[in-house]
Amino acid sequence: MVVEKKGRRLTLLVAGAVSSAVAITAVFAQFESNHANAPTSKRYLPEYTASGDLILPKDFNE
């Protein structure tokens, strides 16, 4: 009887751990797929003068 309770408890523990891992994986996969399609903003690539100084973008405001 004691062995049967331990086996059942272990089975429930393993089943709970597996189902939790599957749920966490599903949530993470959904989160990543939503952010993979997010629009990216256009960014300014740095430009330098011949002497090596950084050229600021035309729309830069001080």
C-alpha positions as CSV (number, residue, x, y, z in Angstrom):
1,M,0.0,0.0,0.0
2,V,2.8,2.5,0.9
3,V,4.7,1.6,-2.4
4,E,1.5,2.2,-4.4
5,K,1.1,5.7,-2.8
6,K,4.7,6.6,-3.5
7,G,4.3,5.5,-7.1
8,R,1.1,7.4,-7.6
9,R,2.7,10.5,-6.0
10,L,5.7,10.2,-8.3
11,T,3.5,9.8,-11.3
12,L,1.5,12.9,-10.5
13,L,4.7,14.9,-9.8
14,V,6.2,13.9,-13.2
15,A,2.9,14.6,-15.0
16,G,2.7,18.0,-13.3
17,A,6.3,18.9,-14.2
18,V,5.8,17.8,-17.8
19,S,2.6,19.7,-18.3
20,S,4.2,22.8,-16.7
21,A,7.1,22.6,-19.0
22,V,4.8,22.3,-22.1
23,A,2.8,25.3,-20.9
24,I,5.9,27.4,-20.4
25,T,7.3,26.4,-23.8
26,A,4.0,27.3,-25.5
27,V,3.8,30.7,-23.8
28,F,7.5,31.4,-24.7
29,A,7.0,30.4,-28.3
30,Q,3.9,32.6,-28.6
31,F,5.8,35.5,-27.1
32,E,8.7,35.1,-29.5
33,S,6.5,34.7,-32.6
34,N,4.7,38.0,-31.7
35,H,8.0,39.9,-31.4
36,A,9.5,38.4,-34.5
37,N,6.9,40.1,-36.7
38,A,7.2,43.5,-34.9
39,P,8.1,46.3,-37.3
40,T,11.6,47.5,-37.0
41,S,12.5,51.1,-37.0
42,K,14.8,52.5,-39.6
43,R,18.1,53.5,-38.0
44,Y,20.8,55.9,-39.0
45,L,24.1,54.3,-39.9
46,P,27.1,56.3,-38.7
47,E,29.1,58.4,-41.2
48,Y,32.5,59.8,-40.7
49,T,34.6,62.6,-42.2
50,A,37.9,61.9,-43.8
51,S,39.6,62.9,-40.6
52,G,37.5,60.4,-38.6
53,D,35.0,62.7,-37.0
54,L,31.4,61.6,-36.7
55,I,28.9,63.3,-39.0
56,L,25.6,63.8,-37.2
57,P,22.3,63.1,-39.0
58,K,20.6,65.9,-40.9
59,D,17.6,65.8,-38.6
60,F,19.6,65.8,-35.4
61,N,18.5,68.4,-32.8
62,E,20.8,69.6,-30.1
